[in-house]
Amino acid sequence: MIIANKNLFNHYDELQKKIQLEAMALTLGLAVVVGIVYEVSFDFGVINSEPEGEYIVIFISICYIVSTFLNSRRYR
């Protein structure tokens, strides 16, 4: 997957690289913060259900899609 993304980035122009890198950076930051808060809230008893990995994967996917869309609109 990493090699495929690297090869894909070689075909992008500068604007597309900027849009994708900003979307990835925002997604990574939000995933770390939300993942930690999700885990800690379970440890302290704020939520009753044990944290599931599927939920964070769905969150990452939605965050990346929205971030890419918003960045594309911002740079038009």
ZILIN-V110773 format. One record per residue. RES is the residue in one small letter. SS is DSSP state (helix for helix, strand for strand, loop for the rest). Layout:
res=(RES;RES)
ss=(SS;SS)
This chain:
res=(m;i;i;a;n;k;n;l;f;n;h;y;d;e;l;q;k;k;i;q;l;e;a;m;a;l;t;l;g;l;a;v;v;v;g;i;v;y;e;v;s;f;d;f;g;v;i;n;s;e;p;e;g;e;y;i;v;i;f;i;s;i;c;y;i;v;s;t;f;l;n;s;r;r;y;r)
ss=(loop;helix;helix;helix;helix;helix;helix;helix;helix;loop;loop;loop;loop;helix;helix;helix;helix;helix;helix;helix;helix;helix;helix;helix;helix;helix;helix;helix;helix;helix;helix;helix;helix;helix;helix;helix;helix;helix;helix;helix;helix;helix;helix;loop;loop;loop;loop;loop;loop;loop;loop;loop;helix;helix;helix;helix;helix;helix;helix;helix;helix;helix;helix;helix;helix;helix;helix;helix;helix;helix;helix;helix;helix;helix;loop;loop)
